[in-house]
Amino acid sequence: MLFYDCSTAPSPRRARMFIAEKGLAIETREVSIMKGEQLSADFLAVNPRATVPVLITETGTVLGENLGIAAYLEAAFPEPPLMGETPDEKGLVLMWNAMVEQNGGLPIAETLRNSNPHMKGRAIPGPENYEQIPELAARGRARVAKFFDLLEERLQDSPYLACDRFTLADITGFVMVDFARVIKERIPEANTATQDWFDRIKQRPSASL
Ligand SMILES: N[C@@H](CCC(=O)N[C@@H](CS)C(=O)NCC(=O)O)C(=O)O
């Protein structure tokens, strides 16, 4: 297998954590987004959508989405299970993973990409250049506050996002909450259940990679 990573970006960090939690050591190539390497001819030949992470599987299939990578690794290396064991858990893991992507990942990315001067003309990842829309940054920031409410409400009732064990949904949630620092948003002080959950995940070896 071969893993295309970028040490500074949140999406590949999710795959990196998943790989580490599975106890796998996969040959890795760094793609520097800061240097624009995702748009190089060499990388576009690997992934024409110009995004990381990418995993080339044991049979040579090219997987260019976190969920595809996680589903493949869970099927190929079932232990430890990170995407639920019972039918209900499996449903909850994908539900919470999607909720975190849509209510956390998207608004954080919209805020950053539509306001950062270095991202002018690069408001959406991929091979096309899109201009920034400042209103999307303002809307994104307002939605991030709602995202923190959503997490706190869930984590007041459950030790982890999907069920009573650490799963893919927690990896996605942890990475997004940590990445919110780039738009200067942090877990609100009153959100003690979220802070406790975040601190527990931060202690896992996979979180420091
Ligand atoms: N839905 C994709 C998102 C991949 C993605 O957007 N990756 C970003 C890094 S976080 C990227 O490659 N950005 C390239 C760019 O900004 O040009 C996944 O989760 O795998």
The ligand as a Gaussian input file, in Angstrom:
#p B3LYP/6-31G(d) Opt

LIG

0 1
 N      -13.564000      14.815000       1.353000
 C      -12.112000      14.701000       1.214000
 C      -11.484000      16.071000       1.413000
 C      -10.050000      16.120000       0.959000
 C       -9.519000      17.536000       1.026000
 O      -10.264000      18.515000       0.820000
 N       -8.218000      17.656000       1.285000
 C       -7.591000      18.949000       1.349000
 C       -6.651000      19.028000       2.537000
 S       -7.549000      19.124000       4.055000
 C       -6.757000      19.178000       0.102000
 O       -6.295000      18.229000      -0.502000
 N       -6.559000      20.445000      -0.272000
 C       -5.816000      20.773000      -1.439000
 C       -5.905000      22.244000      -1.760000
 O       -6.259000      23.012000      -0.869000
 O       -5.596000      22.601000      -2.887000
 C      -11.611000      13.684000       2.226000
 O      -12.068000      13.728000       3.365000
 O      -10.765000      12.863000       1.886000

